[in-house]
Amino acid sequence: MVAVHPSLPVRSVGELVVLARARPGALLFASFGAGSVSHLSGELFNLEAGVELTHVPYRGAAPAMIDLVGGHVPLAFGSLASTMTYVREGKLRALAVTTRERSPLARELPTLAESGLKDFDTREWWGVFGPAGVPAELTQRFSRDLAQVIGNGEVRARLASLGAEPVAGDPARLAEFLTREIGRWRGIITAGRIAVE
């Protein structure tokens, strides 16, 4: 999600792009840490929108949100879970979600793709991994058991309340996804000349 402090005079992604183009390097964006999804989302925004926002890395979501809500930094790329409470309280303004599809948790928010950045799609994701050499039958059994747990209505509801959209799949599907993500982010990191010190 792209969230801004209410003092920033923008109400849409288009207005943010216009302001950022008028003030190259002057607008700061908070991330949850160097190399995090929120950092890379901001850098992808720079590339896709042709702007130059300046990255301010924090040591996690909590300190980044404290400074964003306090107006010490004007915008952040963060998760729905970390920002929606502040948006609903009027302490932040949400401009868009970073995922390709609208979120079921905030259907009123457009995607960045709908806002003019047609290929934009970033999200936090988690996978379950084991050590190399785990027998295939054990991996398959664990995958089936995990899918059953994720399919439980109470578990799904709890994960949704945290801003998560659980997806169960087989290990081969996760491996394919991981390979695509590594290739995709490698290109973005190279194009953006991103280095983590």
Residue pairs with C-beta under 8 A, 6 or more apart in sequence:
1 77
1 78
1 79
1 80
1 83
1 84
1 94
1 96
1 97
1 98
1 106
1 109
2 13
2 16
2 45
2 75
2 76
2 77
2 94
2 95
2 96
2 97
2 98
2 112
3 68
3 75
3 76
3 78
3 83
3 86
3 87
3 92
3 93
3 94
3 95
4 10
4 16
4 74
4 75
4 92
4 93
4 95
5 68
5 69
5 71
5 73
5 74
5 75
5 92
5 93
6 90
6 91
6 92
6 93
7 71
7 74
8 16
8 19
8 74
8 75
8 93
9 15
9 19
10 16
10 19
10 95
11 93
11 95
12 95
12 115
13 95
13 96
13 110
13 112
13 115
13 116
13 117
14 115
14 116
16 75
16 95
17 49
17 51
17 116
19 27
20 27
20 49
20 51
20 52
20 53
21 50
21 51
24 51
24 52
25 52
25 53
25 54
26 54
27 53
27 54
27 74
27 75
28 53
28 54
28 55
28 56
28 73
28 74
28 75
29 42
29 45
29 53
29 54
29 55
29 56
29 73
29 74
29 75
29 76
29 77
30 38
30 56
30 58
30 64
30 67
30 68
30 73
30 75
30 76
30 78
31 38
31 39
31 41
31 42
31 55
31 56
31 57
31 58
31 64
31 76
31 77
32 38
32 39
32 58
32 60
32 61
32 64
32 78
32 82
33 39
33 57
33 58
33 59
33 60
34 55
34 57
34 196
34 197
35 194
35 196
36 57
37 122
37 123
37 124
38 61
38 64
38 76
38 77
38 78
38 79
39 55
39 57
39 77
39 194
40 122
40 185
40 188
40 189
40 194
41 77
41 98
41 122
42 53
42 55
42 77
43 55
43 188
43 189
43 192
43 194
44 120
44 122
44 188
44 192
45 51
45 53
45 77
45 112
45 117
45 120
46 52
46 53
46 192
47 188
47 191
47 192
48 112
48 117
48 119
48 120
49 116
49 117
53 75
56 73
58 64
58 67
61 78
61 79
61 82
64 73
64 76
64 78
64 82
65 76
65 78
65 82
65 83
65 86
67 73
68 74
68 75
68 76
68 86
68 92
69 86
69 91
69 92
76 83
77 98
77 122
79 124
79 163
80 97
80 103
80 105
80 106
80 163
81 162
81 163
81 164
82 163
83 92
83 94
84 94
84 105
84 106
84 163
86 92
87 93
87 94
94 106
94 109
95 109
95 115
96 109
96 110
96 111
96 112
96 114
96 115
97 103
97 106
97 109
97 110
97 111
97 112
98 111
98 112
98 120
98 121
98 122
98 123
99 111
99 121
99 122
99 123
100 111
100 113
100 120
100 121
101 111
102 109
102 110
102 111
103 109
103 165
104 160
104 165
105 160
105 163
111 120
112 120
113 119
113 120
113 121
127 174
127 178
128 142
128 146
130 139
130 142
139 171
140 170
140 171
143 168
143 169
143 170
143 171
146 168
147 168
147 169
149 155
150 156
150 159
150 166
150 167
150 168
151 168
155 166
156 166
159 165
159 166
188 194
